[in-house]
Amino acid sequence: MSPPNRRQHSVARALEISRSRRGSGVAQVSAKLPMKHRRSLVAKLMPIPRPLVVSPPSKVVMDVFSKTTRSEIMARVRGRGNARTEMALVKILRRHKISGWLRNQALFGRPDFVFKASRVAVFVDGCFWHNCPIHSKCPSSNIEFWKRKLSRNAVRDAKVDRELRRQGWRVVRIWQHDLSGKNEHKVVTRLHKAMKVTDNMNRRR
């Protein structure tokens, strides 16, 4: 490495003087240098201005998605969860050799299972989405939103039940937690009873 030239030596010496005499200021140090070196020295010694730091506002939980996008996301989540519960009921129906049911029928309220011959409409209700009295729990965030949402679901379910009954259907709603092994016999009993009642009613007509 080549030895420092006269300019570098002068600047280095000035920096040493500035460190030992911080109270004397930049002007005293720069006065000892040739004029052509003072500008570079002053630039080195001048304090770097600190950027203005603005304190962030108080933390507010905001949805990063638009209302439409959020609705589509929640619909997909609900669809996947409901599909699993529906398949659980399908397995129960097949194990107990209960036949005559159809899915995806164009009835008011879109029942999950329809027994056309007995005119029984079956809904498999998720505990969260349909306000299960045992397991339903409102999320801790966006509480007001979820209260309104779940309340609207309950109102819609009641409306669907009234309309289907008005059309002559018997409505059976099965909770998600009823599809566990220990409650399976209760589900089968309810379905048999609903179909038997409607069959007897049809015979009387």
C-alpha positions in Angstrom: 0.0 0.0 0.0 1.4 3.4 -1.0 2.2 5.9 1.9 -0.4 8.7 2.4 0.1 11.9 0.5 0.3 15.3 2.0 -3.4 16.0 1.6 -4.4 12.7 3.3 -1.9 13.4 6.1 -3.4 16.9 6.6 -6.9 15.6 6.8 -6.0 12.8 9.1 -4.2 15.2 11.4 -7.1 17.6 11.4 -9.5 14.7 12.4 -7.3 13.8 15.3 -7.3 17.4 16.5 -11.1 17.5 16.2 -11.5 14.4 18.3 -9.2 15.7 21.0 -10.8 19.2 21.0 -14.5 18.6 20.3 -15.4 21.6 22.2 -13.4 23.9 19.9 -15.7 23.2 16.9 -15.2 22.7 13.2 -14.2 26.3 12.5 -11.0 26.0 14.6 -9.9 22.8 13.0 -10.7 23.9 9.4 -8.7 27.1 10.0 -5.5 25.2 10.1 -6.0 23.6 6.7 -5.5 25.0 3.3 -8.6 26.5 1.8 -9.0 23.8 -0.8 -9.2 21.1 1.9 -11.5 22.9 4.3 -14.7 22.0 2.3 -14.1 18.3 2.4 -13.1 18.4 6.1 -16.2 20.3 7.0 -18.4 17.8 5.1 -16.7 15.0 7.1 -17.1 16.7 10.5 -20.6 18.0 10.1 -23.2 15.9 11.9 -25.4 13.8 9.7 -29.0 15.0 10.0 -31.3 12.4 11.4 -34.5 11.6 9.5 -37.7 12.7 11.0 -39.4 9.8 12.8 -43.2 9.9 13.0 -44.7 7.9 15.8 -47.2 5.3 14.3 -50.8 5.8 15.2 -52.5 3.7 17.8 -52.9 0.1 16.6 -56.1 -0.5 14.7 -57.0 -3.9 13.4 -58.1 -3.5 9.8 -59.0 -6.0 7.2 -56.5 -6.1 4.4 -59.1 -7.5 2.0 -62.1 -5.7 0.5 -65.6 -6.7 1.7 -66.2 -8.7 -1.5 -62.9 -10.6 -1.3 -63.4 -11.3 2.4 -66.9 -12.7 1.7 -65.5 -15.0 -1.0 -62.7 -16.3 1.3 -65.1 -17.0 4.2 -67.5 -18.7 1.8 -64.7 -21.1 0.7 -63.7 -21.8 4.3 -67.3 -22.5 5.2 -67.7 -24.7 2.1 -64.7 -26.9 2.9 -65.8 -27.4 6.5 -69.4 -28.2 5.5 -68.2 -30.7 2.9 -66.4 -32.7 5.6 -69.5 -32.7 7.9 -71.7 -33.8 5.0 -69.4 -36.7 4.1 -69.6 -37.7 7.8 -73.3 -38.0 7.5 -73.0 -39.9 4.2 -71.0 -42.5 6.0 -73.6 -42.8 8.7 -76.4 -43.2 6.1 -74.5 -45.9 4.3 -73.6 -47.8 7.5 -77.2 -48.0 8.5 -78.4 -48.7 5.0 -80.6 -45.6 4.8 -81.4 -44.9 1.2 -83.5 -42.6 -0.9 -81.5 -39.4 -0.2 -80.3 -37.0 -2.8 -77.9 -34.0 -2.7 -77.7 -30.6 -4.4 -81.4 -30.4 -4.9 -82.9 -27.0 -6.0 -85.0 -26.5 -2.9 -85.4 -23.3 -1.0 -82.5 -22.9 1.4 -80.4 -25.6 -0.4 -80.8 -28.5 2.0 -77.7 -30.8 2.3 -79.8 -34.0 1.9 -83.3 -34.4 0.5 -85.5 -37.5 0.9 -88.0 -36.8 -1.8 -90.3 -39.7 -1.2 -90.7 -38.8 2.5 -90.4 -35.0 1.9 -87.7 -34.7 4.5 -85.0 -31.9 4.1 -81.9 -32.4 6.1 -79.3 -29.7 7.0 -75.9 -30.4 8.5 -75.1 -27.3 10.6 -71.6 -26.4 11.5 -71.3 -25.5 15.2 -69.6 -22.2 14.6 -71.6 -20.9 11.6 -75.0 -21.8 13.0 -74.7 -20.8 16.6 -74.5 -24.2 18.3 -75.7 -23.7 21.9 -72.9 -25.9 23.1 -69.8 -25.1 21.0 -70.5 -21.7 19.3 -68.0 -19.1 20.4 -67.6 -15.6 19.0 -64.1 -14.8 17.9 -62.1 -12.3 20.0 -61.4 -10.0 17.1 -64.0 -8.0 15.1 -66.5 -9.0 17.7 -69.3 -6.7 16.4 -68.9 -8.0 12.9 -69.1 -11.6 14.0 -72.1 -11.0 16.2 -74.0 -9.5 13.3 -72.9 -12.2 10.9 -73.8 -15.1 13.2 -77.1 -13.5 14.1 -78.0 -13.1 10.4 -77.2 -16.8 9.9 -79.7 -17.8 12.7 -82.4 -15.5 11.2 -81.9 -17.0 7.8 -82.0 -20.6 9.2 -85.4 -19.8 10.9 -86.7 -18.3 7.6 -85.6 -21.4 5.6 -87.3 -23.7 8.1 -90.6 -21.8 8.0 -90.7 -21.7 4.2 -89.9 -25.4 3.8 -92.6 -26.4 6.3 -95.0 -24.2 4.5 -94.2 -26.1 1.3 -95.0 -29.4 3.1 -91.4 -30.5 4.0 -90.2 -31.8 7.3 -87.0 -30.1 8.3 -84.2 -32.0 10.2 -81.2 -30.0 11.4 -78.2 -32.1 12.6 -75.4 -30.4 14.5 -71.8 -31.0 13.5 -71.0 -32.4 16.9 -73.9 -35.0 16.6 -71.9 -36.8 13.9 -69.4 -38.2 16.3 -69.5 -41.9 17.1 -71.3 -41.7 20.4 -74.2 -39.6 18.9 -74.6 -41.6 15.7 -77.6 -43.6 17.0 -79.4 -40.4 17.8 -78.9 -39.1 14.3 -80.3 -42.3 12.8 -83.3 -42.3 15.2 -84.2 -38.8 14.3 -84.0 -39.5 10.6 -86.1 -42.7 10.9 -88.7 -40.8 13.0 -88.9 -37.9 10.5 -89.4 -40.2 7.5 -91.9 -42.3 9.4 -94.0 -39.3 10.4 -94.1 -37.9 6.9 -94.9 -41.3 5.4 -97.9 -41.7 7.8 -99.0 -38.2 6.9 -98.8 -39.0 3.2 -100.9 -42.2 3.7 -103.6 -40.3 5.4 -103.9 -37.9 2.5 
